[in-house]
């Protein structure tokens, strides 16, 4: 990793005229880790790793496209002045909430198309998406973006941060809150909690891993977003804070409803599905009975 005047070079390496940025490389690493972990969990729950690989070919492009569309939508005047820059993904400008929205829509469509239980599938993916988000925030670190307001060097030192993080938060001679780090750590903690609870028998019902993920992420993002200097706004309100509130309310509300009021009660997550049967076989038998 090349260091230039105390800051990290945003270009990881060069292959002739081609430059590979740390931002994109870090995001790709997070994606591959999420897919690999999901493949392993899918095998345990009777879905199979091949389904996750096939799903990844749909959901990853949809997530990137949604993240970019969301960001461009709220910065439309800037991009209308230079439309070609809408396609400059390597410059940054990927809003995670846009990726989650379009990614979930794609997942819902693909699961219904293949007769896979949606709640089970999102439970498999959710913690791994969270750890991918934690990794991806380090791309913002390299680009010196998604930071908070100005602070003193002494403040950062009191956080016991490594020197390379402190110096990377030195932007234009001023030091800033490493909000990328706050969110990354928050996501790692959430990932660990969800993984521990998910592995225990008869603790979580199907859907609660995913709902716990959106509530946990929404809670952390609400407060961290309030510290950032690059928020997207609707009027005077931060868009991500509003969306975070929606996630918190939806996550907690649905957990309470589905656990105490839904009938029939959803199955436990660890029940998975019958591993000896493929979803295609079950769908075929269902269609035969129907006819």
C-alpha positions as CSV (number, residue, x, y, z in Angstrom):
1,X,0.0,0.0,0.0
2,X,1.6,3.3,-1.1
3,X,1.5,6.1,1.4
4,X,1.7,9.7,0.2
5,X,2.3,12.6,2.7
6,X,0.5,10.7,5.4
7,X,-2.5,9.7,3.3
8,X,-3.3,6.5,1.5
9,X,-3.1,6.4,-2.3
10,X,-6.6,5.7,-3.5
11,X,-5.2,3.5,-6.3
12,X,-4.4,0.0,-5.1
13,X,-2.3,-0.9,-8.2
14,X,-2.0,-0.2,-11.9
15,X,-2.0,-2.6,-14.9
16,X,-0.7,-0.5,-17.7
17,X,-3.2,2.2,-18.3
18,X,-5.8,0.5,-16.0
19,X,-6.0,1.8,-12.5
20,X,-7.7,-0.4,-9.8
21,X,-9.0,1.7,-6.9
22,X,-9.0,0.5,-3.3
23,X,-12.6,1.6,-3.1
24,X,-13.8,-0.9,-5.7
25,X,-11.4,-3.6,-4.5
26,X,-12.6,-3.4,-0.9
27,X,-16.3,-3.5,-2.0
28,X,-15.6,-6.6,-4.1
29,X,-13.9,-8.3,-1.2
30,X,-16.9,-7.6,1.0
31,X,-19.3,-9.0,-1.7
32,X,-17.3,-12.2,-2.2
33,X,-17.1,-12.8,1.6
34,X,-20.9,-12.3,1.8
35,X,-21.6,-14.8,-1.0
36,X,-19.2,-17.4,0.4
37,X,-20.7,-17.2,3.9
38,X,-24.2,-17.4,2.4
39,X,-23.3,-20.4,0.4
40,X,-22.2,-22.3,3.5
41,X,-25.3,-21.3,5.4
42,X,-27.6,-22.1,2.5
43,X,-26.3,-25.7,2.5
44,X,-27.1,-26.1,6.2
45,X,-30.7,-24.9,5.6
46,X,-31.4,-27.1,2.6
47,X,-31.4,-24.5,-0.1
48,X,-28.0,-25.3,-1.6
49,X,-25.0,-23.2,-2.6
50,X,-25.8,-23.2,-6.3
51,X,-28.9,-21.2,-5.6
52,X,-26.9,-18.5,-3.8
53,X,-24.4,-18.3,-6.7
54,X,-27.2,-17.8,-9.2
55,X,-28.9,-15.3,-6.9
56,X,-25.6,-13.3,-6.6
57,X,-25.5,-12.8,-10.4
58,X,-28.8,-11.0,-10.1
59,X,-28.7,-9.3,-6.7
60,X,-25.1,-7.8,-6.8
61,X,-25.6,-5.8,-10.0
62,X,-29.1,-4.8,-8.8
63,X,-27.6,-3.6,-5.5
64,X,-24.9,-1.5,-7.2
65,X,-27.3,0.0,-9.6
66,X,-29.8,0.8,-6.8
67,X,-27.1,2.4,-4.7
68,X,-26.0,4.6,-7.6
69,X,-29.5,5.5,-8.6
70,X,-30.4,6.5,-5.1
71,X,-27.4,8.7,-4.8
72,X,-27.8,10.3,-8.2
73,X,-31.5,11.0,-7.5
74,X,-30.7,13.1,-4.5
75,X,-27.8,14.9,-6.3
76,X,-29.7,15.3,-9.6
77,X,-28.8,18.9,-10.4
78,X,-25.1,18.1,-10.1
79,X,-25.3,15.1,-12.4
80,X,-27.6,16.8,-14.9
81,X,-24.8,19.3,-15.5
82,X,-22.5,16.5,-16.5
83,X,-24.6,13.4,-17.2
84,X,-21.7,11.1,-18.1
85,X,-20.5,11.3,-14.5
86,X,-23.6,9.3,-13.4
87,X,-21.7,6.2,-14.6
88,X,-18.4,7.0,-12.8
89,X,-18.9,4.4,-10.0
90,X,-15.3,4.5,-9.1
91,X,-15.6,8.1,-7.9
92,X,-17.8,7.0,-5.0
93,X,-21.4,8.0,-4.6
94,X,-23.1,4.7,-3.7
95,X,-25.9,5.1,-1.2
96,X,-26.3,1.8,0.7
97,X,-30.0,2.3,1.2
98,X,-30.6,2.4,-2.5
99,X,-28.7,-0.8,-2.9
100,X,-30.7,-2.5,-0.1
101,X,-34.0,-1.5,-1.6
102,X,-33.4,-2.7,-5.2
103,X,-31.4,-5.7,-3.9
104,X,-34.4,-6.7,-1.8
105,X,-36.8,-6.3,-4.6
106,X,-34.6,-8.5,-6.8
107,X,-34.3,-11.1,-4.1
108,X,-38.0,-11.2,-3.6
109,X,-38.7,-11.7,-7.3
110,X,-36.0,-14.4,-7.6
111,X,-37.1,-16.3,-4.5
112,X,-40.8,-16.3,-5.7
113,X,-39.7,-17.3,-9.2
114,X,-37.9,-20.3,-7.7
115,X,-40.3,-21.2,-4.9
116,X,-37.8,-20.4,-2.1
117,X,-39.1,-19.1,1.2
118,X,-38.4,-15.4,1.3
119,X,-38.0,-15.1,5.0
120,X,-35.6,-18.0,5.2
121,X,-33.5,-16.6,2.4
122,X,-33.2,-13.0,3.8
123,X,-32.3,-14.6,7.2
124,X,-29.4,-16.4,5.5
125,X,-28.1,-13.3,3.7
126,X,-28.7,-10.6,6.3
127,X,-25.7,-11.0,8.7
128,X,-23.3,-11.5,5.7
129,X,-24.6,-8.4,4.1
130,X,-23.9,-6.6,7.3
131,X,-20.2,-7.8,7.5
132,X,-19.8,-6.8,3.8
133,X,-21.1,-3.3,4.7
134,X,-18.5,-3.2,7.6
135,X,-15.7,-4.0,5.1
136,X,-17.0,-1.7,2.4
137,X,-16.8,1.3,4.8
138,X,-13.1,1.1,4.6
139,X,-13.3,2.1,1.0
140,X,-14.8,5.4,2.2
141,X,-11.8,5.6,4.6
142,X,-9.3,5.3,1.7
143,X,-11.2,7.9,-0.3
144,X,-11.4,10.2,2.8
145,X,-15.2,10.5,2.4
146,X,-18.3,9.7,4.6
147,X,-16.6,11.4,7.5
148,X,-18.0,13.6,10.3
149,X,-17.4,17.1,11.4
150,X,-14.1,18.6,12.4
151,X,-12.4,17.4,15.6
152,X,-9.0,17.8,17.2
153,X,-6.1,15.4,16.8
154,X,-6.2,15.0,20.6
155,X,-9.8,13.7,20.3
156,X,-8.8,11.0,17.8
157,X,-5.8,10.0,20.0
158,X,-8.1,9.6,23.0
159,X,-10.0,7.1,21.0
160,X,-6.8,5.0,20.9
161,X,-6.9,4.9,17.1
162,X,-3.9,3.7,15.1
163,X,-1.7,6.4,13.6
164,X,-2.7,5.5,10.0
165,X,-6.4,6.1,10.8
166,X,-5.6,9.4,12.5
167,X,-3.5,10.6,9.6
168,X,-6.1,9.6,7.0
169,X,-8.6,11.7,8.9
170,X,-6.3,14.7,8.3
171,X,-8.0,16.3,5.3
172,X,-6.7,19.6,4.1
173,X,-5.0,20.2,7.4
174,X,-8.0,19.5,9.6
175,X,-9.0,16.3,11.5
176,X,-12.5,14.8,11.2
177,X,-14.7,12.3,12.9
178,X,-14.0,8.8,11.4
179,X,-17.7,8.0,11.0
180,X,-16.8,5.3,8.5
181,X,-15.1,3.5,11.5
182,X,-18.0,4.0,13.8
183,X,-20.4,2.4,11.4
184,X,-17.9,-0.4,10.5
185,X,-17.5,-1.3,14.2
186,X,-21.3,-1.1,14.8
187,X,-21.9,-3.5,11.9
188,X,-19.2,-5.9,13.1
189,X,-20.9,-6.0,16.5
190,X,-24.3,-6.6,14.9
191,X,-22.9,-9.3,12.7
192,X,-21.5,-11.1,15.8
193,X,-24.8,-10.9,17.7
194,X,-26.9,-12.1,14.8
195,X,-24.5,-15.0,14.0
196,X,-24.6,-16.2,17.7
197,X,-28.4,-16.0,18.0
198,X,-28.9,-17.5,14.6
199,X,-26.8,-20.6,15.4
200,X,-28.9,-21.4,18.6
201,X,-31.7,-23.9,18.2
202,X,-35.3,-22.6,18.8
203,X,-34.2,-19.0,19.7
204,X,-35.2,-17.1,16.5
205,X,-38.2,-17.7,14.3
206,X,-37.9,-17.3,10.6
207,X,-37.5,-13.7,9.6
208,X,-36.1,-12.4,12.9
209,X,-32.5,-12.4,11.7
210,X,-33.4,-10.1,8.8
211,X,-35.6,-7.9,10.9
212,X,-33.0,-7.7,13.6
213,X,-30.5,-6.7,11.0
214,X,-32.5,-3.8,9.6
215,X,-33.4,-2.6,13.1
216,X,-29.8,-2.8,14.3
217,X,-28.4,-1.1,11.3
218,X,-31.1,1.5,11.3
219,X,-30.4,2.4,14.9
220,X,-26.7,2.8,14.4
221,X,-27.0,4.7,11.1
222,X,-29.5,7.1,12.6
223,X,-27.0,8.5,15.1
224,X,-23.9,8.2,12.9
225,X,-25.7,9.9,10.0
226,X,-26.3,12.9,12.3
227,X,-22.5,13.3,12.5
228,X,-21.7,13.2,8.8
229,X,-21.0,16.2,6.6
230,X,-22.1,14.6,3.3
231,X,-25.7,13.7,4.0
232,X,-28.4,13.7,1.3
233,X,-31.3,15.9,2.2
234,X,-35.0,16.4,1.6
235,X,-35.6,20.0,2.5
236,X,-33.8,20.3,5.8
237,X,-34.1,16.6,6.8
238,X,-31.4,14.0,6.3
239,X,-32.8,11.2,4.1
240,X,-30.8,8.4,5.7
241,X,-32.0,9.4,9.2
242,X,-35.6,9.3,8.0
243,X,-35.1,5.9,6.3
244,X,-33.3,4.6,9.4
245,X,-36.3,5.5,11.5
246,X,-38.5,3.5,9.1
247,X,-36.2,0.5,9.4
248,X,-36.2,0.6,13.2
249,X,-39.9,0.9,13.5
250,X,-40.5,-1.8,10.8
251,X,-37.9,-4.2,12.3
252,X,-39.1,-4.0,15.9
253,X,-42.8,-3.8,15.0
254,X,-42.7,-6.9,12.8
255,X,-40.6,-8.9,15.3
256,X,-43.3,-8.2,18.0
257,X,-46.2,-8.9,15.6
258,X,-44.8,-12.1,14.1
259,X,-43.7,-13.6,17.4
260,X,-46.8,-12.8,19.5
261,X,-49.7,-12.2,17.2
262,X,-49.1,-13.9,13.9
263,X,-51.1,-17.1,13.2
264,X,-49.8,-19.6,12.4
265,X,-46.6,-18.8,14.2
266,X,-43.6,-18.8,11.7
267,X,-41.3,-21.8,12.0
268,X,-38.0,-21.6,13.8
269,X,-35.1,-20.4,11.7
270,X,-32.9,-23.5,12.4
271,X,-35.6,-25.8,11.0
272,X,-34.6,-24.7,7.5
273,X,-36.1,-26.7,4.8
274,X,-35.9,-30.4,3.8
275,X,-32.4,-30.8,2.4
276,X,-33.3,-34.0,0.5
277,X,-35.8,-32.1,-1.7
278,X,-35.1,-29.3,-4.1
279,X,-37.6,-26.5,-4.4
280,X,-38.1,-27.4,-8.0
281,X,-39.2,-30.9,-7.0
282,X,-41.6,-29.6,-4.4
283,X,-43.1,-27.1,-6.9
284,X,-43.5,-29.9,-9.5
285,X,-45.4,-32.1,-7.0
286,X,-47.5,-29.1,-6.0
287,X,-48.4,-28.4,-9.6
288,X,-49.3,-32.0,-10.2
289,X,-51.7,-32.1,-7.2
290,X,-53.2,-28.8,-8.3
291,X,-53.9,-30.2,-11.8
